[in-house]
Amino acid sequence: MSAKIHPTAVVDKSAEFGADVEIGPGCVIGPDVKLGDRTRLIAHVFIESHTTIGPDNTVFPFAGLGGTPQDLSYKGEPTRLEIGKNNVIREHATLHRGTARGRAVTVIGDNCLIMGNCHVAHDCIVGNHVIMAQTATIGGHVKVGDHAFLGGLSGVHQHGRVGRHAFVGASALMTTDLIPFGSAIGNHAHLGGLNVVGLKRRGFSREQIHDLRAAYRLLFAEEGTFQERIEDCAEIYAKNPDVMEIVDFVRADAARPLCMPRD
């Protein structure tokens, strides 16, 4: 079945649509936009340009996708926004394209829920099954891992990293990197432990959570230097992929410091 386009929608002639696409009243679709099968724009959605959206997405009224990046270095280069499949993007959310000096693309994975008034800035990479609660905002070049949860009114500083299965509390301001499985709270945010509730909801076993807790206590203990504790964790848990994900995250080159527990 061909796309169903409301007569009040304004659609650039270069736009491409898959089967059973629905474009509701008042939508504006700019050049070089591709919509996958069964994707639905409910009403008054603005897609500026250079945006690819996969199948089975639902976009609610007044969302703005593929907008010009809010970066003074941007000079009109043909950068992109790429959105995967089966995402829900709610009212007034804004997702911007990349910049030439960055990755030149902003990426949203699959099965994400981006609630109302959220903002994804230029050059971000958002993984799969990510939830951004109302008004959560991530700055340019941020990376958010799979299954992360960003609480309402939370913010992540540009170039920040949020690891897989991590939890950022409501109104928390992340100026540091949050380890996989970690839980950050406060403004400015500090590491408050592991996201145990989220891990249980996603089927992590008691043994997995026990090992993560033990590794967390070792990594953020008071004895020795932090570097020594990292090496101890890597040696003791070398065969544990969950713990080693944290170790690798900590060891990786990063633009932001690490989110640490409060003294």
Buried (B, 14 or more C-beta within 10 A) or exposed (E): EEBEBBEEBEBEEEBEBBEBBBBBBBBBBBBBBBBBBBBBBBBBBBBBBBBBBBBBBBBBBBBBBBBBBBBEEBEEBEBBBBBBBBBBBBBBBBBBBBBBBBBBBBBBBBBBBBBBBBBBBBBBBBBBBBBBBBBBBBBBBBBBBBBBBBBBBBBBBBBBBBBBBBBBBBBBBBBBBBBBBBBBBBBEBBBBBBBBEBBEEEEBEEEBBEBBBBBBEBBBEEEEEEEEBBBBBBEBBEEBEBBBBBBEBBEEEBEBEBBEEEE
